[in-house]
Each structure stands twice: as C-alpha cells, then as structure tokens.
Amino acid sequence: MIAKSGKTQLSANDLALLGSGKVGYIRKMRSEDVKARFPEAPVLDPGLELWALFGADGTPILLTDNRSSTFYRAAEDELKTVALH
C-alpha cells in the first residue's frame, strides 16, 4: 500500500509475515493473562510473573517462569529475539 506521502506502508499482516520464521519476541506476562494467549495452558495461580516467546506473527511458542529459557528456545529455533514491554 502506498501512503499519501509516497512511502510504502505495511499492513499488520504484512509486518507479521516479514519476520516469520526469523524473528521472535519475548514478553513478560502475568498468569492472569496467559489464557488469552495460550488457550491450552492449565489454570495457573494468580499473581505469577511468567515469560513467553512468540513468533513474529504472534504464534505462541513457549511459556515459562524462567526468562533465560525463552532465549535458549529462540536460539534453538534460530530466531532473532526482540523484547516487548
């Protein structure tokens, strides 16, 4: 898509596909928010701080209580990681 400024704009879908299989993002999550992103996760105690690894398109890859584990998994999958706050 070309914007009025003459610059190309990417849709959200285009942006997600741009890093597909190459980029993953790491995000800190609270246990109360897990079900929305990891529907098959078991019920967790409230108040837990967890770390999640997602593919560039938002596909959940890993949920853990250990931040380092997300980086190890990303390295195994040959993903460059970015952190989201």
C-alpha positions, 0 to 999 in steps of 0.5 A: 500500500502506498501512503499519501506521502509516497512511502510504502506502508505495511499492513499488520499482516504484512509486518507479521509475515516479514519476520516469520520464521526469523524473528521472535519476541519475548514478553513478560506476562502475568498468569492472569493473562496467559489464557488469552494467549495460550488457550491450552495452558492449565489454570495457573495461580494468580499473581505469577510473573511468567515469560513467553516467546512468540513468533513474529506473527504472534504464534505462541511458542513457549511459556515459562517462569524462567526468562533465560529459557525463552532465549535458549528456545529462540536460539534453538529455533534460530530466531532473532529475539526482540523484547516487548514491554 
